[in-house]
Amino acid sequence: MPASMTSELALVPEASPNPAGRLRHEASELGVCLGDAQIARLLEYAELVRRYNDKFNLVSRRDMYRFLTRHVVDSLSLAPRLRPPEVLDIGSGAGLPGLPLAVARADLEFVLLERGARKARFLERAVRTLELPNVRISAQDAREAEGLGGFATIVARAVTSAPGLWVLAEPLLAPGGAVLLMSSTRANPVADGTLMPGVMLERQWVRLPGIEPPHEILTMQREATG
């Protein structure tokens, strides 16, 4: 890792004194084993977000002080749940959760869907810098997405409610595929029955080190017919 990157990361409290060790440990707590090259890429990604955050309005500035745990490690909690061969990240924004997942799961292909032109440009830059051949960017709105479909896994991180995400994702979902929604709220998004009939649901809470409340992962699939 370049010395400049190490010194700049040292300005972030959570990254000092051993960001690589901390990232490796916190990922392993979620059942994700990261090699040295993957750790280096994830730290480089965190540095890219820090460097371009003001220009592209990627994440809240206060979140830069806990970016690895709150954003990178949180995103990695989906890694064991992804289904091959292709994953779609709806509303990727700064690349969350898609870019950390693409680093951790090089065996899968990823499409990051982002309608904002500026953030899409950042994603293109990040993919080039991190040298991720398993990632491509689609700069369009999910409601009007063209040339996309048949994804085994669709992921999203706090972009909309569960019913809203299902409406966006279901047309792009392969038979037998799953939609994974990450949320930090304790509110039950389906208690009012607004999610359409014919959808199977599974809820799971994931605890991250030093982050409260635990984050929810909601898995949605089409109910089997016949």
Secondary structure as GFF3:
##gff-version 3
##sequence-region A 1 226
A	DSSP	alpha_helix	3	9	.	.	.	ID=ss1
A	DSSP	three_ten_helix	13	15	.	.	.	ID=ss2
A	DSSP	alpha_helix	19	29	.	.	.	ID=ss3
A	DSSP	alpha_helix	36	56	.	.	.	ID=ss4
A	DSSP	three_ten_helix	61	66	.	.	.	ID=ss5
A	DSSP	alpha_helix	67	67	.	.	.	ID=ss6
A	DSSP	pi_helix	68	73	.	.	.	ID=ss7
A	DSSP	alpha_helix	74	76	.	.	.	ID=ss8
A	DSSP	three_ten_helix	79	81	.	.	.	ID=ss9
A	DSSP	beta_strand	86	90	.	.	.	ID=ss10
A	DSSP	alpha_helix	98	104	.	.	.	ID=ss11
A	DSSP	beta_strand	109	113	.	.	.	ID=ss12
A	DSSP	alpha_helix	117	130	.	.	.	ID=ss13
A	DSSP	beta_strand	135	138	.	.	.	ID=ss14
A	DSSP	three_ten_helix	142	144	.	.	.	ID=ss15
A	DSSP	beta_strand	151	157	.	.	.	ID=ss16
A	DSSP	alpha_helix	162	169	.	.	.	ID=ss17
A	DSSP	three_ten_helix	170	172	.	.	.	ID=ss18
A	DSSP	beta_strand	173	183	.	.	.	ID=ss19
A	DSSP	beta_strand	199	208	.	.	.	ID=ss20
A	DSSP	beta_strand	211	222	.	.	.	ID=ss21
###
